Amino acid sequence: MRLRSLVMVLCAAGLFLLTGGPLSLAQQPQQRSLFQLFWQLPAKPAVQPQQPRQRAAPAVRRRPAAPVVVRDDPVIPKVDVAHHVVVMGDSLANLLADGLDDALNNRPDVEVVHRAKPDSGLVRTDFYDWPKAVSELLAGEQKVTIAVMLIGLNDRQPIRDGDTVQEPMSPRWLELYRDRVDALANAFAARRIPLIWVGAPPMQNARLSADLVTLNEIFRERVEKAGGHYVDLWGGFVDAENRYAATGPDVSGQPTRLRLGDGIHFTKAGARKAAHFVDLVIRRIIEAAPQNNVIALPVAPGTGAPTAPELQPGGVERLIDQMAAGVPPLGLAPALQARPLAGPIQPLTGEAAPSEQPLLASIAEARGQGDAARQLERVFGQGIAPEPMPGRIDDYRWPPPATR
């Protein structure tokens, strides 16, 4: 009986060793049974609970800060404005006004007033009546020191003359067009306001450019007759063969694009270049104006046209010839009267006029007679160099040896 009990205990102990203990102990992942240790069986790794993946936040791209542009010519605020430049015309005039804002930014006493009307012209008065608009402008509260006009781009249209329609560029059409230019020019002349009429630049369309050449001649003729100023932009926007050029030098001489893709309007650089030609005339008018900012022009009674000789056709050329010849121009302010290019001519050699004396004789008379006069005659008359003096730069003689 005891032997049987002993065998049962041994069998139970062997079964315990083979199974690795009770189920509760076998569930512990980190422990190994004697059987696993004996046979070097690897233990099952502990099952780690899967952690949810954390998605990285998307990188936020920040826009770079706008670069700070430092201008070489900082804009000076307009204070104590004394001169009002009113720019009128079509869409090209609107761009010209932008260029004048940049060109005159160093003049705080000058203000550019934008009064351009895109798509307007002198033909379609039913769309925009420029003579009426100018009359209202001059009668209103807006101060006008200088008027600038650039128009003509939209004027290649028929003009209604009573019951007849005149075709563009016909003789009657040109006559009616001159009358409309005269109406604007005389309106400013009657108020003694300087008018700067800017000619249209060349266009990419050859036919449009040819018609604008005819209109520019009308502008030049009628405006100068009324005492205004005509500014020609044609040469600044063509190539060496006098053809339309979309690119060219800007005001600083650097090649750049001056016209937009439509072959008509200016780029920003082109508008600034066009304003450069007008800016020169504006500054000249302002500098020549009296201190009270009123530019008085002699006006013929009843016509409104100035009668000053220099404001008549060809008068500027005659004035330049007089100034070059040294003739004092009459009727101009003393500040505008140019000095002669040179004084009286004194011959250095040859025979002088009876009333004149040679330069050497004048020097001898100024120095007096005697050694000074003979020395001057020796140097300047005979060409003999004077004797070197000790210590002077022409004394190249060796100094005497020092005595002991």
C-alpha positions as CSV (number, residue, x, y, z in Angstrom):
1,M,0.0,0.0,0.0
2,R,2.8,2.3,0.9
3,L,4.6,1.4,-2.3
4,R,1.6,2.2,-4.3
5,S,1.2,5.6,-2.7
6,L,4.9,6.3,-3.3
7,V,4.5,5.5,-7.0
8,M,1.5,7.8,-7.3
9,V,3.4,10.7,-5.6
10,L,6.4,10.2,-8.0
11,C,4.1,10.2,-11.0
12,A,2.4,13.4,-9.9
13,A,5.7,15.1,-9.4
14,G,6.8,14.0,-12.8
15,L,3.6,15.3,-14.4
16,F,4.1,18.6,-12.6
17,L,7.6,18.9,-14.0
18,L,6.5,18.0,-17.5
19,T,3.5,20.4,-17.6
20,G,5.3,23.4,-16.0
21,G,3.0,23.8,-13.0
22,P,-0.6,24.9,-12.8
23,L,-2.4,27.0,-15.4
24,S,-2.1,30.2,-13.4
25,L,1.7,29.9,-13.4
26,A,1.8,28.9,-17.1
27,Q,0.0,32.1,-18.0
28,Q,2.8,34.3,-16.7
29,P,4.8,35.1,-19.9
30,Q,8.1,35.9,-18.2
31,Q,8.5,32.4,-16.4
32,R,9.9,29.2,-18.0
33,S,9.3,25.6,-16.9
34,L,12.0,23.2,-16.2
35,F,11.2,21.4,-19.4
36,Q,11.7,24.6,-21.4
37,L,14.9,25.3,-19.6
38,F,16.1,21.8,-20.1
39,W,15.4,21.7,-23.9
40,Q,16.4,25.5,-24.4
41,L,13.0,26.3,-25.8
42,P,12.7,30.1,-26.3
43,A,10.0,31.8,-24.4
44,K,7.2,33.5,-26.2
45,P,7.7,37.2,-26.2
46,A,5.3,39.3,-24.4
47,V,2.6,40.8,-26.5
48,Q,2.8,44.5,-26.2
49,P,-0.4,46.4,-26.8
50,Q,-0.2,48.4,-30.1
51,Q,0.0,52.1,-29.5
52,P,-2.0,54.2,-31.9
53,R,0.3,55.9,-34.4
54,Q,0.7,59.6,-33.9
55,R,0.6,61.4,-37.3
56,A,3.0,64.2,-37.6
57,A,1.3,67.6,-38.0
58,P,1.7,68.9,-41.6
59,A,4.4,71.5,-42.0
60,V,2.9,75.0,-42.3
61,R,4.6,76.9,-45.1
62,R,4.9,80.5,-44.2
63,R,4.9,83.1,-46.9
64,P,8.1,85.0,-47.0
65,A,7.7,88.5,-45.8
66,A,7.4,91.1,-48.5
67,P,10.8,92.7,-49.2
68,V,11.2,96.2,-48.0
69,V,12.0,98.4,-51.0
70,V,14.1,101.4,-50.1
71,R,13.9,104.1,-52.8
72,D,16.8,106.2,-53.8
73,D,14.4,109.1,-54.1
74,P,12.0,108.9,-51.1
75,V,8.5,110.3,-51.7
76,I,8.2,113.7,-50.1
77,P,4.7,114.5,-48.8
78,K,2.8,117.2,-50.6
79,V,2.6,120.1,-48.2
80,D,2.0,123.8,-49.0
81,V,1.1,123.0,-52.6
82,A,1.5,126.0,-54.8
83,H,1.3,124.5,-58.3
84,H,-1.5,122.2,-59.5
85,V,-0.8,120.3,-62.7
86,V,-4.1,119.0,-64.1
87,V,-3.7,116.1,-66.5
88,M,-6.5,115.4,-69.0
89,G,-7.1,113.1,-71.9
90,D,-7.7,109.4,-72.6
91,S,-6.3,106.2,-71.1
92,L,-2.8,107.2,-72.2
93,A,-3.1,110.5,-70.3
94,N,-4.1,108.4,-67.2
95,L,-0.8,106.5,-67.4
96,L,1.1,109.8,-68.1
97,A,-0.4,111.2,-64.9
98,D,1.0,108.2,-63.0
99,G,4.4,108.9,-64.5
100,L,4.2,112.5,-63.5
101,D,3.5,111.5,-59.9
102,D,6.8,109.7,-59.8
103,A,8.7,112.3,-61.7
104,L,7.5,115.2,-59.5
105,N,7.8,113.3,-56.2
106,N,10.7,115.5,-55.1
107,R,8.6,118.7,-55.5
108,P,6.3,119.0,-52.4
109,D,4.9,122.2,-53.8
110,V,3.6,120.5,-57.0
111,E,0.4,118.4,-57.1
112,V,-0.6,116.2,-60.0
113,V,-4.4,116.2,-60.5
114,H,-5.8,113.2,-62.4
115,R,-8.7,114.3,-64.7
116,A,-8.2,111.8,-67.6
117,K,-11.3,109.9,-69.0
118,P,-10.5,106.5,-70.6
119,D,-12.1,105.9,-74.0
120,S,-12.7,109.6,-74.5
121,G,-11.7,111.8,-77.4
122,L,-12.6,115.0,-79.3
123,V,-14.9,113.3,-81.8
124,R,-17.6,111.5,-79.7
125,T,-18.9,114.5,-77.7
126,D,-22.0,112.4,-76.9
127,F,-19.8,110.1,-74.8
128,Y,-17.7,112.8,-73.2
129,D,-17.7,116.5,-74.1
130,W,-14.2,117.8,-73.4
131,P,-14.9,121.4,-74.2
132,K,-17.7,121.4,-71.7
133,A,-15.6,119.6,-69.2
134,V,-12.8,122.1,-69.5
135,S,-15.2,125.0,-69.1
136,E,-16.6,123.5,-65.9
137,L,-13.1,122.8,-64.7
138,L,-12.0,126.4,-65.2
139,A,-15.2,127.7,-63.6
140,G,-15.0,125.4,-60.6
141,E,-13.0,125.4,-57.4
142,Q,-10.1,123.3,-58.7
143,K,-6.9,125.3,-59.0
144,V,-5.1,124.9,-62.3
145,T,-1.6,126.2,-62.6
146,I,-0.6,124.1,-65.6
147,A,-2.8,122.0,-67.9
148,V,-1.5,118.9,-69.6
149,M,-3.5,117.2,-72.4
150,L,-2.9,113.9,-74.1
151,I,-5.7,112.7,-76.4
152,G,-6.4,111.4,-79.9
153,L,-6.2,107.6,-79.5
154,N,-10.0,107.2,-79.9
155,D,-10.6,109.9,-82.5
156,R,-10.4,107.9,-85.7
157,Q,-14.2,108.0,-85.9
158,P,-16.7,109.8,-88.2
159,I,-17.8,113.3,-87.2
160,R,-21.4,114.3,-87.6
161,D,-21.6,117.7,-89.4
162,G,-25.2,118.6,-89.4
163,D,-27.0,116.0,-91.5
164,T,-23.7,114.8,-93.0
165,V,-21.3,112.3,-91.6
166,Q,-17.6,113.1,-92.4
167,E,-15.3,110.2,-92.7
168,P,-12.1,110.2,-90.6
169,M,-9.1,112.0,-92.1
170,S,-11.2,113.6,-94.9
171,P,-10.5,117.3,-95.6
172,R,-13.7,118.4,-93.9
173,W,-13.1,116.0,-91.0
174,L,-9.6,117.6,-90.4
175,E,-11.1,121.1,-90.5
176,L,-13.7,120.2,-87.9
177,Y,-11.1,118.5,-85.8
178,R,-8.9,121.6,-85.8
179,D,-11.8,123.7,-84.5
180,R,-12.2,121.4,-81.6
181,V,-8.5,121.6,-80.7
182,D,-8.7,125.4,-81.0
183,A,-11.7,125.4,-78.6
184,L,-9.6,123.7,-75.9
185,A,-6.4,125.6,-76.5
186,N,-8.1,129.0,-76.5
187,A,-10.0,128.2,-73.3
188,F,-6.8,127.9,-71.4
189,A,-5.2,130.9,-73.2
190,A,-8.1,133.1,-72.2
191,R,-7.5,132.3,-68.6
192,R,-3.7,132.7,-69.0
193,I,-3.1,129.1,-67.9
194,P,-0.1,127.4,-69.7
195,L,-1.2,124.4,-71.7
196,I,1.2,121.5,-72.5
197,W,-0.2,119.4,-75.3
198,V,1.5,116.0,-75.5
199,G,1.6,114.3,-78.9
200,A,0.6,110.7,-79.2
201,P,3.4,108.1,-79.4
202,P,3.8,105.6,-82.2
203,M,1.6,102.5,-82.2
204,Q,2.2,98.9,-83.2
205,N,-0.6,99.2,-85.8
206,A,1.0,100.9,-88.8
207,R,-2.2,102.5,-90.1
208,L,-3.0,103.9,-86.6
209,S,0.5,105.3,-86.3
210,A,0.1,107.0,-89.7
211,D,-3.1,108.7,-88.7
212,L,-1.6,109.8,-85.4
213,V,1.2,111.5,-87.3
214,T,-1.5,113.7,-89.0
215,L,-3.2,114.4,-85.7
216,N,0.1,115.3,-84.0
217,E,0.8,117.9,-86.7
218,I,-2.7,119.5,-86.0
219,F,-1.9,119.5,-82.2
220,R,1.5,121.2,-82.8
221,E,0.2,123.8,-85.2
222,R,-3.0,124.9,-83.2
223,V,-1.5,124.7,-79.7
224,E,1.6,126.7,-80.6
225,K,-0.6,129.3,-82.3
226,A,-2.6,129.7,-79.1
227,G,0.6,130.2,-77.1
228,G,0.8,126.7,-75.6
229,H,3.6,124.1,-75.5
230,Y,3.8,121.0,-77.6
231,V,5.7,117.9,-76.4
232,D,6.7,115.3,-78.9
233,L,7.0,111.7,-77.6
234,W,7.6,110.0,-80.9
235,G,11.4,109.9,-80.8
236,G,11.4,108.3,-77.4
237,F,9.5,105.2,-78.5
238,V,10.9,104.2,-81.8
239,D,14.0,102.3,-82.9
240,A,16.9,103.5,-85.0
241,E,14.8,103.1,-88.2
242,N,12.0,105.3,-86.8
243,R,9.7,102.3,-86.3
244,Y,7.5,101.3,-83.3
245,A,9.6,99.7,-80.6
246,A,8.1,97.9,-77.6
247,T,11.4,98.0,-75.7
248,G,14.0,100.6,-75.3
249,P,16.0,102.6,-72.7
250,D,14.2,103.9,-69.6
251,V,14.9,107.2,-67.9
252,S,18.1,105.6,-66.4
253,G,19.3,104.3,-69.7
254,Q,18.6,100.7,-68.9
255,P,16.9,98.6,-71.7
256,T,13.4,97.6,-70.6
257,R,9.9,97.1,-71.9
258,L,8.1,100.4,-72.5
259,R,4.8,99.3,-74.1
260,L,2.2,96.7,-73.1
261,G,1.2,93.7,-75.3
262,D,-1.6,95.6,-76.9
263,G,0.9,97.8,-78.7
264,I,-0.8,100.9,-77.5
265,H,-0.5,101.6,-73.8
266,F,2.6,102.3,-71.6
267,T,4.2,100.1,-69.0
268,K,5.2,101.7,-65.8
269,A,8.6,102.3,-67.1
270,G,7.1,103.7,-70.4
271,A,4.8,106.0,-68.5
272,R,7.8,107.3,-66.5
273,K,9.8,107.9,-69.7
274,A,6.9,109.8,-71.3
275,A,6.5,111.9,-68.1
276,H,10.2,112.8,-68.3
277,F,9.7,114.8,-71.5
278,V,6.7,116.6,-69.9
279,D,8.4,117.1,-66.6
280,L,11.1,119.2,-68.2
281,V,8.6,121.6,-69.6
282,I,6.6,121.8,-66.3
283,R,9.8,122.6,-64.3
284,R,10.8,125.3,-66.8
285,I,7.3,126.9,-66.6
286,I,7.4,126.9,-62.8
287,E,10.8,128.3,-62.6
288,A,10.0,131.1,-65.1
289,A,6.7,132.0,-63.3
290,P,6.6,135.1,-61.0
291,Q,6.5,134.6,-57.2
292,N,2.8,135.0,-57.1
293,N,2.4,131.9,-59.3
294,V,0.5,133.9,-62.0
295,I,2.0,133.6,-65.5
296,A,1.0,136.7,-67.3
297,L,0.9,136.4,-71.1
298,P,0.1,139.3,-73.4
299,V,-3.3,138.4,-74.9
300,A,-4.9,140.0,-78.0
301,P,-8.2,141.5,-77.1
302,G,-11.2,139.5,-78.1
303,T,-9.2,136.4,-79.2
304,G,-7.5,135.1,-76.1
305,A,-4.4,134.4,-78.1
306,P,-1.0,135.7,-76.8
307,T,0.6,138.4,-78.9
308,A,4.2,138.1,-77.5
309,P,6.7,137.7,-80.4
310,E,8.4,134.7,-78.8
311,L,5.0,132.9,-78.5
312,Q,4.2,133.2,-82.2
313,P,5.1,130.4,-84.7
314,G,8.8,130.3,-85.0
315,G,9.3,132.8,-82.2
316,V,11.3,130.4,-80.0
317,E,13.8,129.8,-82.8
318,R,14.2,133.6,-83.3
319,L,14.6,134.1,-79.6
320,I,17.4,131.5,-79.5
321,D,19.2,133.1,-82.4
322,Q,19.1,136.5,-80.6
323,M,20.4,135.0,-77.4
324,A,23.3,133.3,-79.2
325,A,24.1,136.5,-81.0
326,G,24.2,138.4,-77.7
327,V,21.2,140.6,-78.5
328,P,19.3,141.3,-75.3
329,P,15.8,139.8,-75.7
330,L,13.2,142.5,-75.1
331,G,10.0,141.7,-73.1
332,L,11.5,139.0,-70.9
333,A,12.2,139.0,-67.2
334,P,15.8,139.7,-66.2
335,A,16.2,136.2,-65.0
336,L,15.4,134.8,-68.4
337,Q,17.6,137.2,-70.3
338,A,20.7,135.2,-71.2
339,R,24.2,136.7,-70.8
340,P,26.4,136.9,-73.9
341,L,28.4,133.8,-74.6
342,A,31.8,135.7,-74.6
343,G,33.1,139.1,-73.9
344,P,35.0,141.4,-76.2
345,I,37.8,139.6,-78.1
346,Q,41.3,140.8,-77.6
347,P,43.9,139.7,-80.2
348,L,47.2,138.3,-78.8
349,T,49.1,138.6,-82.1
350,G,48.7,140.7,-85.2
351,E,47.7,144.2,-85.6
352,A,45.0,145.6,-83.4
353,A,42.3,148.1,-84.3
354,P,43.2,151.8,-83.8
355,S,41.1,152.0,-80.7
356,E,42.4,148.8,-79.3
357,Q,45.8,147.9,-77.8
358,P,47.6,144.6,-77.9
359,L,47.6,142.5,-74.7
360,L,51.3,142.9,-74.2
361,A,51.0,146.7,-74.4
362,S,48.2,146.6,-71.8
363,I,50.4,144.5,-69.5
364,A,53.3,146.8,-69.9
365,E,51.1,149.8,-69.2
366,A,49.8,148.1,-66.1
367,R,53.2,147.1,-64.9
368,G,54.8,150.5,-65.7
369,Q,58.0,151.1,-67.6
370,G,61.5,149.9,-66.6
371,D,62.8,146.5,-65.6
372,A,59.3,145.0,-65.2
373,A,58.3,146.0,-68.7
374,R,61.6,144.8,-70.2
375,Q,61.3,141.5,-68.3
376,L,57.8,140.9,-69.7
377,E,59.0,141.8,-73.2
378,R,61.9,139.3,-72.8
379,V,59.6,136.5,-71.6
380,F,56.5,137.0,-73.6
381,G,57.8,138.8,-76.7
382,Q,61.2,137.1,-77.3
383,G,60.4,133.8,-75.6
384,I,63.5,133.8,-73.4
385,A,63.0,132.0,-70.1
386,P,63.9,134.1,-67.0
387,E,67.0,133.3,-64.9
388,P,66.3,130.6,-62.3
389,M,66.1,131.8,-58.8
390,P,67.5,129.9,-55.8
391,G,64.9,127.8,-54.1
392,R,62.5,128.0,-57.1
393,I,61.5,124.8,-59.0
394,D,63.3,125.8,-62.1
395,D,66.6,126.1,-60.2
396,Y,68.2,122.7,-61.0
397,R,71.8,123.8,-60.4
398,W,73.9,121.7,-58.0
399,P,74.4,123.5,-54.7
400,P,78.0,124.5,-53.9
401,P,80.0,122.1,-51.7
402,A,79.7,122.9,-48.0
403,T,82.7,124.7,-46.6
404,R,84.3,123.4,-43.5
